[in-house]
Amino acid sequence: MSDCLFCKIAGGEIPSKKVYEDELCYAFYDIDPQAPTHFLVIPKAHIASVAEVTPENAAVVAHIFTVIAKVTKDLGLESYRVVSNIGEQAGQSVFHLHFHVLSGRDMTWPPG
């Protein structure tokens, strides 16, 4: 999608601080971190949100979770939260599927 911020980041058109990259996904540090460690993992293919996950594209989501497990281990993170907001009311501001990975502070429950 040509006007999607995260498609442009994954494509290298907009600079980011890369954490991880492979043929299916891209991970980068959040520009407005909400925890000492806060990065995003996105599929390179445009999927608007979890609401658009289908049997045809679900494998990339499973792959993203294996990447999250690898990257958090590589970073030495033993405890972390994974969040995906779906829709404006839930706080989604970029309509490209992404998973926030946050660590390094106590997380409250329920989240606000």
C-alpha positions in Angstrom: 0.0 0.0 0.0 1.7 3.1 -1.2 0.6 5.6 1.4 1.0 3.3 4.5 3.6 4.5 7.0 4.7 1.0 8.0 4.9 -0.2 4.4 7.3 2.7 3.8 9.3 1.8 6.9 9.5 -1.9 5.9 10.5 -0.9 2.4 13.3 1.4 3.6 11.7 4.6 2.3 11.4 6.0 5.9 14.4 5.5 8.3 13.9 3.4 11.5 16.1 1.8 14.1 16.0 -1.8 13.0 15.8 -4.6 15.5 15.3 -7.5 13.1 14.5 -8.2 9.5 13.8 -11.2 7.3 11.8 -11.8 4.1 8.4 -11.8 5.9 8.7 -9.2 8.7 10.5 -6.2 10.0 11.1 -5.1 13.6 12.1 -1.6 14.7 12.2 0.5 17.9 9.1 2.7 18.6 9.7 6.4 18.1 7.6 7.1 21.2 8.6 4.3 23.6 6.2 3.4 26.4 8.7 1.2 28.2 12.5 1.0 28.5 12.4 -1.5 25.7 9.6 -1.0 23.1 9.8 -2.2 19.6 7.3 -3.1 16.9 7.1 -6.2 14.6 5.2 -5.8 11.4 4.6 -8.1 8.4 6.2 -6.8 5.2 2.9 -7.6 3.4 0.2 -5.0 4.1 -2.5 -6.4 6.4 -4.5 -3.6 8.1 -5.0 -5.3 11.5 -5.7 -8.6 13.3 -9.2 -8.3 12.0 -7.8 -9.0 8.5 -5.9 -12.1 9.4 -7.2 -15.0 7.2 -6.2 -18.6 6.7 -4.2 -17.4 3.6 -2.1 -14.9 5.6 -2.1 -16.4 9.1 1.4 -18.1 8.6 3.1 -14.7 8.7 1.5 -14.0 12.1 2.8 -17.3 13.5 6.2 -16.4 12.0 6.1 -13.0 13.7 5.5 -14.6 17.1 8.6 -16.9 16.5 10.5 -13.7 15.7 9.3 -12.0 18.9 10.5 -15.1 20.9 13.9 -15.0 19.2 14.4 -11.2 19.5 13.3 -11.0 23.1 15.7 -13.9 24.0 18.5 -12.2 22.0 17.9 -9.0 24.0 17.8 -10.9 27.3 14.2 -10.0 28.0 12.6 -12.5 30.4 9.4 -10.7 30.9 7.5 -8.6 28.2 4.1 -7.7 26.9 2.9 -8.1 23.3 0.1 -5.8 22.3 -1.9 -5.3 19.0 -4.6 -2.6 18.9 -7.4 -3.2 16.5 -9.4 -0.1 15.4 -9.4 3.5 16.5 -11.2 3.0 19.8 -8.6 0.5 20.8 -5.8 3.0 20.0 -4.7 1.8 16.6 -3.2 4.8 14.8 -1.4 3.1 11.9 -3.6 0.7 10.0 -0.9 -1.9 9.2 -0.8 -5.0 11.4 1.8 -4.5 14.1 2.7 -6.0 17.5 4.2 -3.8 20.2 6.7 -5.6 22.4 7.3 -3.8 25.7 9.6 -4.7 28.5 11.7 -3.2 31.3 9.0 -1.9 33.6 6.0 -3.2 35.6 2.9 -3.5 33.4 -0.4 -2.7 35.0 -3.6 -4.8 34.6 -6.0 -4.1 33.3 -4.2 -2.0 30.7 -5.6 1.5 30.3 
